[in-house]
Amino acid sequence: MSTQWAEKIQLESSVKKQPELPKFAYFKGSVVPYVDARIGLLTHALNYGTAVFGGLRGHWNEAEQELFVFRPLDHFRRFVDSARLLRMDLGQSPADLWLGLRALLRKQETRTDCYIRALAFYGDETLGVRLHGLTPEVSIVAMPFGHFVANDDNAHASISSWQRISDNVLPARGKIAGGYVNSALAKTDAQLAGFDEALVLNDDGHVCEGSVENLFVVRGGVVVTPPVTQDILEGITRRSVMQLLRQDLGIEVVERPIDRTEVYLADEVFLTGTGVQIVAVTRVDHRAIGTGRMGEITSRLRPALAAVVRGQDPKHRDWCAPVFREGTKG
């Protein structure tokens, strides 16, 4: 890529409009003004990355005038499990956290699509690399959110030179904040090279994920995705998509390692995640995937998931938890 093109991307990134900050936050067990949720410069998590996070989405259903949060209890179960990996006892159950989130969304009167960030972090203002003798804190914020990947129906990806962290280095199945530097390295290098997204290899040389997404490859009508033992995040959208493919669309899904060249020869490639939902990847390393356009299975899957997350599919209504009327499913 030319220096001029790299400078153009950097300039566009620097002038990109910053999102408006939330009005409120769930912090230390209650909803408070966002400006009052503050931490110090010596906070352990800030200095050593000793934090875990969860990402959830709220989807506005205009017909019902209701905000639905997608599978909040499943998300908060994974959040609590991620915290356990860092020896955190949060003292709050997934149901407690969902009630806190719902109180926050009601207080903010959030009536638009939004992204929700839950964070558990060691809040002690102290130095010293360790996980013991520290006190975890929990916060949740929510803010309006649209597309995570702007080119999500025609994304171009590259195989990153950065290797995915392994379970024996930093557990990838947990959303550990410090581990996402690995993702940032891959994503920035890909975007500054002119790509939309990065695909990463694990230490076995298999393609395992996008920078922050789970990976699916279609070959001969069969959907293939790496198993959770391939250093991937145990994605909730991943799990939901696999169920939709098998039960609703009648498509076979196989979990197995994926070679790099299988991606090049695939009929379709798509990525899933809470932030991105479903991204169609149409080129990898300047090679067209299939026809070079979004494939048939991805085209069927995207509207199916979109209906589900907004509470418009009665078969999966129990995945959606309403905010403004009573209900704790998800």
N, C-alpha and C positions, 0 to 999 in steps of 0.2 A: 504494500500500500504506500502511496506517495505521502511525503511529509505534509503536503497541502491538504490532502484528504484527512489525515490524522488530526491536523490542526482544526479543520472544519468540525469534526466530531466533538473535539474537546470544547470548542466554542459553543456549539449547540447545547452540550451538557451543562456548561457553566451558566447559560442564560435560561435554562429550563425553569419554568415557574415552580417555585416551591409550594407544596401543599399547605393549606391553612392548618394551623395547629388546632388540636381538639380544645373544646371548652372545659371538659371535665376528664378526670381519670379515676379509675378504681385503684386506690393506693392504701396499703396497710389496713385493708379490711373495710374501707368505706369509700364512697364517691366524694371526691374533693375537686375544687377548681384545678385545672391542669397546671397552672402557674405555681400552685402550692406543692406539687409533687416534685420535690427536689432532692438531689443527692450531692454528696461532696466529692471533691477531686480525688480524695484518697479511697473512695469506695472500692472495695476489693474486686468486684466484678468489672469495674471500669479499667482497673490496672492489669488484671490477669485473665479476663474473659470468663470468669466463673459465673456464668448465667446460662439459663435455658429459655427458649421462647416457644410460643405457639402462635400460629397464624390461622385465623378463622375468617370466614366471609359472611356478611349479611347481605341478603338480596331482597330488594323491595318488590312487593307484589302489588301493582297498581290497582288491579281489579278488587282485591280484598282489603286494600289499604292496610297492609301488614308487612312488617319486616321479618323475614325468616332467616335464622342463623342455621347454617348447614352442619349437622351432626356435632353440636357443641359438646355433648358428653363424651363422645369418642375423641374429640380434639383435646379435651381437658384430661382424659385418661392418659393419653400420650404425653401431655404436658407434665403430669404428675410422675409418669415413668421416667421422662427425661430428667426431671429433678432428682429422682432417686439415683440416677447414674452419677450425679455430683454430690451424693450423700446429703441431699436436702430433704428435710421433713417439713412440708409446707403447712401442715396443720389445717389444710382445707381439702375437702373432697371435690371430685369433679362436679357434683351437684352444687356444692357451695360456690364454686367458681362461676358456674353458669348463672346462679342467682345474682352474683356480683356483677357479671357482665350485663345481664338483663336490666339491673338497676341503673347501670351506667348508660345504656342505650336509651332507656326511658327518660332519664334525666336530661340527656342531650337532645331528646326528641328526634332521633336519627330516623329519617324517612327517605333514605336513598341507599343505593348500593354502597357498602362500606367494607373496609378491611379492618380486622381486629387483631391487635398485637398484645398477647399476654407475655409477661416477662417475670421469671423468678430469678433472683440474683442475690449474691451475698452482699449485703448492704453495709457490713462493717467498714469503718474507715481505718484501715490498718494495712501494713505491708507484711509480706511473707507468703510464699507460695505454699498453699495447703488447701485442703477441703474440710478439715476438722476444726472444731472450736469456733465456728462462724455462724452467723444468723441469717437465714434467707428472708427476703422480702418479696412480695408479689405486687405487680402492677398490671393494669389492663387499660389500653386506650383504643379508641375507634375513630376512624376518619373516612370521609368519602373516597371511593377508589373505583377506577375503571379498569382499563387494560394494563396488565403487567408487561406483556410483550406486545408492542404496537402492531407488529406485522404477524399477528397470531394465526392468520390463515395461509401464510406463504413464507414461513420463516426459513432463513438460511443459517446453517450451523457449521461449526468446525470442530474437529477432534482436538481437544486441548492438549498442550504439552504438560499441563499440570495434572498430576495423578490424584485420584480420589483418595481421601484419607481412609485408612482401614480400621476395622473394629479394634485391633490391638494398638492403634495409635491414638485415635479419638473416636469414640463410638458414633458411627454415622446414623444409626437407627434412632438416636436422640437428637433433638434440635438444640445442640450446644452452641451457644453464641460464638465462642472463640473459633469453633470449627468452620464457621462460615467465611473466614478469611480465605480458606481454600476455594470456596465458590467465587469469592470476589476476584481472586487472581485470575481464575479461568474466564469469568464473564467479561472483565475489563479487557483482557487481551483479545478476546473474540470480537468485542464491539469496536475496539480501536483498529482492528484489522478489517472492519467492514461487514462483519457478520452480526446476526441478531442474537445468537445464542451459542453456548459451548456445550459439547458432549465430552464427558470425562471417562477415562479408563481406570479400572481398579488395579491392584498390584498383580493380578493374574493376567492383565492385558485385555480384559473384557470390557466392552462398553457398558457402563452401569447406570449412568444418570445424565441429566442436563445439569446446569450449574445449580439450580434449585428446583428441579423437576424430576419426576419419575419418567422412565423411558419405555415406549412401546414400539415394536417393529411388526409390520405385517408382511408375511411371506406366504404365497399360495393360499390366501384366505384364512390363514391361522394367525392369531395375534400372539406375539411372543414378548415377554417382559422378564427382566432379571428377578430371581428370587430374593427374599429379604436377607439371605446369607451372602449376597454379593456386595456388601458394603453400601447398601442403599437406605434411604429413609423409608420407614414403614408408613407410606403415604396413605392418608384417609381418602383422598380423591382417587388415588390408585386403586384402593380396595373397592371403592364405589363403582369405578369404571369397569373393573373386572366383573363385577356382579351384573352391571347393565349389559355388558357384551354377552355374557353367558346366558342370562335368564331372559333378558328383554329382546336382544337382537339375534340370539341363537348362534353366536359365533364362538368358535373354540379359542380358549386362552391357555397358553402353555407358559409355565415359569421355568426358565433355564438360562444359563449364561449366553451372552450374545457376542460373537466375534465382530471385530471392527469391519471386516469386509462384508459381513451380513447386512450391516447398515447401508453400505453403498449399493448392495444388490436388492434391497427391500422394495416391495411394492408401495409401502407407505411407512412413514415414521411420524409418531406424534408424542408429545410430552404432556404430562398432567401434573397438577398441583393446585393447592388452594388459591394461590395468587394468580396463576396463569389460566386455571380451568383446563382447557385443552388447546394446545398449540400444534398446528399442522406444520411439520418440517418438510420442505419440498426440495431442498438442496443441502448436501453435506460435503464440505471440502470441495466446492465448485462442481460437484457431481449431482445431476438431477436424480431425485428419488422417484421411481416409477415414471409417471408421465411428466413429472416436474410441477404438478398441480396437486391440490388436496385430493386424497383418494376417497373411494366410496365409503369405506368403513369409518374413517374420520369424519366424513361429511354427515353420516347418519348419527354418529355418536355425539357430536357437538350440540345439536339442538336437543337431543335426548337429555343430556346432562343439564343444559340450560333450563329445561322445563322442570327437572327434578329439584334443582336448588331453589327455585322460586315457589315451590309448593304446588306446582301445576300438574304433577303426575300423581294420581291417587295411589298408585302401587308403592310409591316411595315417600308418601306424605310423612311417615314417621321419622324420616331423616331430617325433617325441617322443624325447628322449634320457633314458635311465634314469640315475638317480643312484647307486643302491646296487649295481647290477651293471654290468659293463663295457658300453660302447657310447658312440660319439661322434657319432651321427647327429644331424640337426636342422638 
